[in-house]
Amino acid sequence: MRGIRGATTVTTNTAEAIYKASADLFQEIVTANKLEPEAISSVIVSVTSDIDAAFPAKPIRELAGFQFVPIMGVMEIPVPGALAMCIRLMVNAEVGDVAQQDVAHIYLEGATVLRPDLAK
């Protein structure tokens, strides 16, 4: 079992932007780590306080095969100077014998500044 991190940003606080960004991020994580729905035990989605137009978990739940994956949404701690308009994912999944350092964490858009060592 591994925790797979990911983050992205949106430029507008709209349902369309939030849904697209969270679905794109999740799909990148699934593809990069070769995950099947049954391998995922849960997903935690967090957002910064400036994202409130829609639930970013909604498009993930609607992806074919992922409707039974437990997903929980939470608010990030509002630390002064933190990256704004940010959606983060923690995907807990069975990845076989993949070593922790070989897990593909995904950072997109403005979120690449969070972990430049892991952003590809």
Summary of the structure (lengths in Angstrom):
residues: 120
radius of gyration: 13.5
end to end distance: 22.6
largest distance: 39.3
contacts: 363
relative contact order: 0.31
helix: 28%
strand: 26%
